[in-house]
Amino acid sequence: MKRYILAMAFIIMCAVTCPLTVAAWDYDPDIQEQMDADNINITVNGMTLNVAGASGQVLEVVSLTGRKVASVKIESQSQRVELNIPKGCYILKIGKVVRKVSLR
């Protein structure tokens, strides 16, 4: 009888402490932002950036020391951006998309 009570107590304790799962139909607002981030494409050719899929957003260029060196509003679906900054490594940020690039 003691084993039965201990087993039931163990099962109940496990059931109470298990994390709850989220139903598949729950809405997550971050999913849309994540999908938008997956569509943004940044390519680098020398000191020229080609940005696609970021219309209406702002491209920020930050040095590795954390100083913002440039900020450009992306006006079209596919835009070419000429950077007039020293050669080196920089961090590019558009919305939630962050990339480290080397400009040569």
Secondary structure, DSSP 8 states (H G I E B T S, - for coil): -HHHHHHHHHHHHHHHHS-----TT---HHHHHHHHHHT-EEEEETTEEEEES-TT-EEEEEETTS-EEEEEE--SSEEEEE--S-SEEEEEEETTEEEEEEE-
